[in-house]
Amino acid sequence: MNLGKRQVVAGLAAAALLSLAACGSDDNSDSEPGAAPSAGAGGGAIECATGSITGSGSSAQRNAMDEWISQYQDECDGATINYQGSGSSTGRQQFIDGQVTFAGSDSALKDQQKTDADARCTGGAAVDLPMVIGPIALIYNLDGVEDLKLSPSVIAKIYSGAITKWNDPAIVADNDGANLPDATIQAVHRSDGSGTTDNFTKFLKGAAEADWTFEGGSDWTAPGGQGSRGSDGVTAAVQSTPNAIGYVELSYAENAELSTAQVGNAAGEFIAPSTDAASLGISTAEVAEGDDLKLTFDYATSTAGAYPIYLATYEIVCTAGTPADAAPLVKSFLTYTASEQGQAAIADLGYAPLPDTIATKVRAVIAKLA
């Protein structure tokens, strides 16, 4: 997707917002009939709040955040929201240290991180709220090769260094008739702590365990390859390096107009990355009980048509204990992002809407934020 299309989409979304209703407040006595805000509902107008909040973390959700912040601030005078796509690890630590109001993360808080984050939430607890869902695309720069197909085993071998040439027999076997060059593969990975890496390596472990023997997590642990910082860094590296391959969120691939590989799933199909195909895979996720809505994925799902590499990025917030001058804006902004209206605003940016079962639970937790 080029920038022009995104601007058109943003313009349409803005027009839709303006046609719904103006911002509201706790006192709606002056509102026109039918224009009252509906905080916590699936759709409806934004219930605006004022103030200033900061967020940091996942670069996977940065494009979504940019869109949401633009839409919210266009609707709501007196609200300032800043988000830095500094990487999931940085965002989680800054939240724990009280440097940001909320964090974006492609991985839920782990045990010690959760304990540390709870400590900053006076009278409450830190929770992981899945908010942005989408496929992780394998982008490549391979002259003359379209519709590249890669099985999980081949992907694992490329990133482990077991396959080093594009015309390796294992790649040729899945790409009948393709003009694969006798060229060295330049595998690009994230150099910073990244939830995208965490989810990508979880896929490799889950779908190609025999070929992927390295530790998972936010930090890249396999030898070799080229490291680049952030999803934009990986995108730029692949774009400028012949014979390169990298993993990024679909929105980055579309914005850069880079080719993406079809990936083999457990049903024996090769599927191109798309929001609909990723939603089929994500629909099998297990949601944790309670307010901390961690998701557990089945990366080896045999669902027909499912794209097998995806992630959910979370917003990490306090259920209570957010500073009083920031809490109303956090609740209002997250209410908007989780609404049907907010999810629709990012649908053309390479993100999948939250499945209804997950969205309902997220909205219920946000409604309880104090």
C-alpha positions as CSV (number, residue, x, y, z in Angstrom):
1,M,0.0,0.0,0.0
2,N,1.4,3.3,-1.0
3,L,1.3,6.5,1.0
4,G,-1.4,8.0,-1.2
5,K,-3.8,5.2,-0.4
6,R,-3.1,5.6,3.3
7,Q,-3.9,9.3,3.1
8,V,-7.1,8.5,1.3
9,V,-8.1,5.9,4.0
10,A,-7.2,8.3,6.8
11,G,-9.3,11.0,5.1
12,L,-12.3,8.7,4.8
13,A,-11.9,7.6,8.4
14,A,-11.7,11.2,9.6
15,A,-14.8,12.0,7.7
16,A,-16.6,9.1,9.2
17,L,-15.5,10.2,12.7
18,L,-16.8,13.7,12.1
19,S,-20.1,12.4,10.9
20,L,-20.7,10.3,14.0
21,A,-20.5,13.0,16.7
22,A,-18.4,15.6,18.3
23,C,-16.4,15.0,21.4
24,G,-18.3,14.5,24.7
25,S,-17.7,15.1,28.3
26,D,-19.2,13.8,31.5
27,D,-21.9,16.4,31.2
28,N,-23.8,15.8,27.9
29,S,-26.7,18.1,28.6
30,D,-25.8,20.3,25.6
31,S,-25.3,17.4,23.2
32,E,-27.7,16.9,20.3
33,P,-30.1,14.0,20.6
34,G,-28.4,10.8,19.5
35,A,-24.9,12.3,19.6
36,A,-24.0,11.2,23.1
37,P,-20.6,9.5,23.4
38,S,-20.5,5.8,24.2
39,A,-17.4,5.0,26.2
40,G,-16.7,1.3,26.4
41,A,-19.1,0.4,23.6
42,G,-18.1,-1.5,20.5
43,G,-18.8,1.6,18.3
44,G,-20.0,5.1,18.6
45,A,-18.4,8.5,19.1
46,I,-15.2,9.2,21.0
47,E,-15.7,10.3,24.5
48,C,-12.9,12.8,24.6
49,A,-10.6,13.6,27.5
50,T,-7.9,16.2,27.9
51,G,-4.3,16.1,29.1
52,S,-1.1,14.6,27.9
53,I,0.1,11.0,27.9
54,T,3.2,9.2,26.5
55,G,3.6,5.7,25.3
56,S,6.6,3.7,24.1
57,G,7.5,0.3,22.7
58,S,6.4,-1.9,19.9
59,S,7.4,-0.7,16.4
60,A,5.0,-3.3,15.0
61,Q,2.1,-1.2,16.2
62,R,3.6,2.2,15.4
63,N,1.7,2.6,12.1
64,A,-1.6,1.8,13.9
65,M,-0.7,4.2,16.8
66,D,0.1,7.0,14.3
67,E,-3.3,6.6,12.8
68,W,-5.2,6.3,16.1
69,I,-3.4,9.3,17.6
70,S,-4.1,11.4,14.5
71,Q,-7.8,10.5,14.5
72,Y,-8.2,11.0,18.3
73,Q,-6.4,14.4,18.4
74,D,-8.4,15.6,15.4
75,E,-11.6,14.9,17.3
76,C,-10.4,15.9,20.8
77,D,-9.1,19.4,21.5
78,G,-6.8,19.5,24.5
79,A,-5.5,16.0,24.2
80,T,-1.8,15.3,23.4
81,I,-0.7,11.7,22.9
82,N,2.9,10.8,22.1
83,Y,4.1,7.3,21.1
84,Q,7.7,6.3,20.3
85,G,8.3,3.0,18.5
86,S,11.4,2.3,20.5
87,G,11.0,-1.5,20.6
88,S,9.0,-3.8,22.9
89,S,11.8,-4.4,25.4
90,T,12.4,-0.6,25.8
91,G,8.7,0.1,26.1
92,R,8.2,-2.5,28.8
93,Q,11.2,-1.3,30.8
94,Q,10.1,2.3,30.5
95,F,6.7,1.4,31.8
96,I,8.2,-0.5,34.7
97,D,10.4,2.5,35.5
98,G,7.4,4.9,35.4
99,Q,8.8,6.8,32.4
100,V,5.7,6.4,30.2
101,T,2.0,6.2,30.8
102,F,1.5,3.0,28.8
103,A,3.7,0.6,26.8
104,G,3.2,-1.2,23.5
105,S,4.6,-4.7,23.4
106,D,4.5,-7.6,21.0
107,S,5.0,-9.9,24.0
108,A,3.1,-10.0,27.2
109,L,4.9,-9.3,30.5
110,K,6.8,-12.2,31.8
111,D,6.8,-13.2,35.5
112,Q,9.4,-10.9,36.9
113,Q,8.4,-8.1,34.5
114,K,4.8,-8.5,35.7
115,T,5.9,-8.3,39.4
116,D,8.0,-5.2,38.7
117,A,5.2,-3.5,36.6
118,D,2.6,-4.2,39.3
119,A,4.8,-2.3,41.8
120,R,4.3,0.9,39.9
121,C,0.5,0.5,39.7
122,T,-0.4,1.7,43.2
123,G,-3.7,0.1,44.2
124,G,-3.9,-1.9,41.0
125,A,-2.0,-4.2,38.7
126,A,-0.4,-4.1,35.2
127,V,-2.4,-5.8,32.5
128,D,-1.6,-6.8,28.9
129,L,-4.4,-5.8,26.6
130,P,-4.2,-7.2,23.0
131,M,-5.0,-4.3,20.7
132,V,-3.2,-4.7,17.4
133,I,-3.2,-8.0,15.5
134,G,-1.6,-8.8,12.2
135,P,0.6,-11.1,10.1
136,I,4.4,-11.1,10.2
137,A,5.5,-11.0,6.6
138,L,8.7,-12.4,5.1
139,I,9.9,-9.6,2.8
140,Y,12.5,-10.3,0.2
141,N,14.6,-8.6,-2.5
142,L,15.2,-11.2,-5.2
143,D,15.3,-9.9,-8.7
144,G,13.0,-11.7,-11.1
145,V,11.4,-13.9,-8.5
146,E,7.7,-13.5,-7.8
147,D,5.4,-15.6,-5.6
148,L,8.2,-17.1,-3.6
149,K,7.1,-20.0,-1.5
150,L,8.8,-21.0,1.8
151,S,8.0,-23.8,4.1
152,P,8.5,-23.4,7.9
153,S,11.5,-25.9,7.7
154,V,13.2,-23.8,4.9
155,I,12.6,-20.6,6.8
156,A,14.2,-22.1,10.0
157,K,17.1,-23.4,8.0
158,I,17.7,-20.0,6.3
159,Y,17.7,-18.2,9.6
160,S,19.8,-20.9,11.3
161,G,22.4,-20.8,8.5
162,A,21.7,-24.3,7.3
163,I,20.5,-23.0,3.9
164,T,22.7,-20.3,2.5
165,K,21.9,-20.2,-1.3
166,W,18.7,-19.1,-3.0
167,N,18.9,-22.1,-5.4
168,D,19.2,-24.6,-2.6
169,P,17.3,-27.8,-3.5
170,A,14.8,-27.4,-0.6
171,I,13.8,-23.9,-1.9
172,V,13.7,-25.1,-5.5
173,A,11.4,-28.0,-4.6
174,D,8.7,-25.6,-3.5
175,N,9.1,-23.1,-6.3
176,D,8.8,-25.1,-9.5
177,G,9.7,-23.0,-12.5
178,A,11.1,-20.0,-10.5
179,N,14.4,-18.5,-11.6
180,L,16.2,-18.8,-8.3
181,P,19.7,-17.4,-8.5
182,D,22.9,-19.0,-7.3
183,A,23.3,-16.2,-4.8
184,T,24.0,-16.0,-1.1
185,I,21.0,-15.3,1.1
186,Q,21.3,-12.2,3.2
187,A,19.1,-12.9,6.2
188,V,18.1,-9.8,8.1
189,H,16.9,-9.9,11.7
190,R,16.1,-7.4,14.5
191,S,19.2,-6.2,16.4
192,D,17.1,-4.6,19.2
193,G,14.9,-6.4,21.8
194,S,11.8,-7.1,19.8
195,G,8.4,-8.8,20.3
196,T,8.4,-9.4,16.6
197,T,11.5,-11.5,17.0
198,D,9.8,-13.2,20.0
199,N,6.8,-14.1,17.9
200,F,8.8,-15.1,14.8
201,T,11.0,-17.4,16.8
202,K,8.0,-18.9,18.5
203,F,6.6,-19.7,15.1
204,L,9.9,-21.4,14.1
205,K,9.9,-23.4,17.3
206,G,6.3,-24.4,17.0
207,A,6.2,-25.2,13.2
208,A,9.8,-26.4,12.6
209,E,11.1,-27.6,15.9
210,A,13.5,-30.1,14.3
211,D,15.2,-27.3,12.3
212,W,15.2,-24.5,14.9
213,T,17.2,-25.3,18.0
214,F,17.8,-21.8,19.3
215,E,16.3,-20.0,22.2
216,G,13.3,-17.7,21.5
217,G,12.6,-14.4,23.2
218,S,12.9,-10.8,22.3
219,D,16.6,-10.9,21.6
220,W,18.0,-12.7,18.5
221,T,20.1,-15.7,19.5
222,A,21.0,-17.5,16.3
223,P,24.4,-16.9,14.7
224,G,25.1,-15.0,11.5
225,G,22.8,-12.8,9.5
226,Q,22.5,-9.0,9.6
227,G,20.9,-7.1,12.4
228,S,18.9,-3.9,11.9
229,R,17.1,-1.9,14.5
230,G,13.3,-1.7,14.4
231,S,10.9,-2.9,11.8
232,D,11.7,0.2,9.7
233,G,15.4,-0.7,9.9
234,V,14.8,-4.3,8.7
235,T,12.6,-3.0,5.9
236,A,15.3,-0.5,4.8
237,A,18.0,-3.2,4.9
238,V,16.0,-5.6,2.8
239,Q,15.0,-2.9,0.4
240,S,18.6,-1.8,-0.2
241,T,20.3,-5.3,-0.1
242,P,20.0,-7.6,-3.1
243,N,19.2,-11.2,-2.2
244,A,18.0,-10.2,1.3
245,I,15.1,-11.5,3.3
246,G,13.6,-10.2,6.6
247,Y,10.6,-10.4,8.8
248,V,8.4,-7.4,9.5
249,E,4.7,-6.6,10.1
250,L,2.6,-6.5,6.9
251,S,2.1,-2.8,7.1
252,Y,5.8,-2.2,6.7
253,A,5.9,-4.5,3.7
254,E,3.0,-2.7,2.1
255,N,4.2,0.8,2.7
256,A,7.6,-0.1,1.2
257,E,6.0,-2.1,-1.7
258,L,8.2,-5.0,-1.0
259,S,7.6,-8.6,-2.2
260,T,6.3,-11.0,0.5
261,A,6.7,-14.8,0.5
262,Q,3.9,-17.3,0.7
263,V,4.4,-19.4,3.9
264,G,3.5,-23.1,4.3
265,N,0.9,-23.9,7.0
266,A,0.1,-27.1,8.8
267,A,-2.7,-27.8,6.3
268,G,-0.1,-28.2,3.5
269,E,-1.0,-24.9,1.8
270,F,1.2,-21.9,0.9
271,I,-0.6,-18.8,2.0
272,A,0.3,-15.2,1.3
273,P,0.2,-12.8,4.3
274,S,-3.1,-11.0,4.7
275,T,-5.2,-9.7,7.6
276,D,-8.0,-12.2,6.8
277,A,-5.6,-15.2,6.6
278,A,-3.9,-14.1,9.8
279,S,-7.2,-13.8,11.6
280,L,-7.9,-17.5,10.8
281,G,-4.8,-18.4,12.6
282,I,-5.3,-16.0,15.5
283,S,-8.9,-17.2,16.0
284,T,-7.4,-20.4,17.6
285,A,-5.6,-18.4,20.3
286,E,-6.2,-19.2,24.0
287,V,-7.0,-16.1,26.1
288,A,-5.9,-16.1,29.7
289,E,-8.5,-15.8,32.5
290,G,-8.9,-12.6,34.5
291,D,-8.0,-9.1,33.4
292,D,-4.4,-9.8,32.2
293,L,-5.4,-10.9,28.7
294,K,-2.3,-12.8,27.5
295,L,-2.8,-14.9,24.3
296,T,-1.3,-18.3,23.6
297,F,-1.1,-19.1,19.9
298,D,-1.1,-22.5,18.1
299,Y,1.6,-21.9,15.4
300,A,1.0,-25.4,14.0
301,T,-2.7,-24.9,13.4
302,S,-4.1,-27.0,10.5
303,T,-6.9,-24.5,9.8
304,A,-7.3,-24.3,6.0
305,G,-6.4,-20.9,4.6
306,A,-4.7,-19.7,7.8
307,Y,-1.4,-17.7,7.5
308,P,0.8,-19.2,10.2
309,I,3.1,-16.3,11.3
310,Y,1.3,-13.5,13.2
311,L,1.4,-11.5,16.4
312,A,-0.7,-9.6,18.8
313,T,0.7,-6.4,20.2
314,Y,-0.5,-5.4,23.6
315,E,-1.0,-2.1,25.4
316,I,0.4,-2.4,29.0
317,V,-1.5,-0.2,31.5
318,C,-2.3,0.0,35.1
319,T,-5.8,-1.0,36.2
320,A,-5.3,1.6,39.0
321,G,-2.5,3.9,40.0
322,T,-2.1,5.9,36.8
323,P,-1.5,9.6,37.7
324,A,-4.8,11.4,38.1
325,D,-4.0,13.9,35.4
326,A,-3.4,11.1,32.9
327,A,-5.9,8.4,33.8
328,P,-9.0,9.8,32.1
329,L,-7.1,10.2,28.8
330,V,-5.6,6.7,28.9
331,K,-9.0,5.2,29.4
332,S,-10.6,7.4,26.7
333,F,-7.9,6.7,24.2
334,L,-7.9,3.0,24.8
335,T,-11.7,2.9,24.7
336,Y,-11.4,4.4,21.2
337,T,-8.6,2.1,19.9
338,A,-10.5,-1.0,21.0
339,S,-13.8,0.1,19.6
340,E,-15.2,-1.0,16.2
341,Q,-14.5,2.5,15.0
342,G,-10.9,2.4,16.1
343,Q,-10.2,-1.1,14.8
344,A,-11.8,-0.1,11.4
345,A,-9.4,2.9,11.2
346,I,-6.4,0.6,10.9
347,A,-7.9,-2.2,8.7
348,D,-6.3,-0.9,5.5
349,L,-2.8,-0.5,7.2
350,G,-2.0,-4.2,7.3
351,Y,-3.7,-5.0,10.6
352,A,-6.5,-7.4,11.4
353,P,-9.5,-6.3,13.5
354,L,-9.6,-7.9,17.0
355,P,-11.8,-11.1,16.9
356,D,-15.1,-10.4,18.6
357,T,-14.4,-12.7,21.5
358,I,-11.1,-11.0,22.3
359,A,-12.4,-7.5,21.6
360,T,-15.3,-8.0,24.1
361,K,-12.9,-9.0,26.9
362,V,-10.5,-6.1,26.1
363,R,-13.3,-3.5,26.2
364,A,-14.5,-4.9,29.6
365,V,-11.1,-4.5,31.2
366,I,-10.7,-1.0,29.8
367,A,-14.1,0.0,31.2
368,K,-12.8,-0.9,34.7
369,L,-9.6,1.2,34.5
370,A,-9.4,3.8,37.3
